[in-house]
Amino acid sequence: MDVTPDNDHKLDSLKTLTTVIYALYAVSLFVGVTAIVAIVLNYIKKEEVQGTWLESHFTWQIRTFWWGVLWTVVGAITWIILVGWVVWGVAFVWFIYRIAKGWLNLNDNKPMALQ
């Protein structure tokens, strides 16, 4: 997507959407279903952000969701031997970190550095 004066409004709209998606992930810490809404929006709008600096945020959000799901499942499987509680705790802090780091970069109009 080329960023021209005609596309500035579209890019602003996509940035707002990216902000909303970060908010949905943040709220999912209390109401889990909002993460499902967020991941669906990520996949629906993924094509529209291709070629922009926002694409890295979508990749960051999608990876955060799927790794979060993985660690939640691992925690659930191992909770009976108490290891799961540690896994959940670390995953919880990691999830908050990912949301905060992404949101701060978005606010500064910076792409995410993806390794």
Secondary structure, DSSP 8 states (H G I E B T S, - for coil): ----HHHHHHHHHHHHHHHHHHHHHHHTTTSTHHHHHHHHHHHHHHHHHTTSTHHHHHHHHHHHHHHHHHHHHHHHHHGGGTHHHHHHHHHHHHHHHHHHHHHHHHHTT------
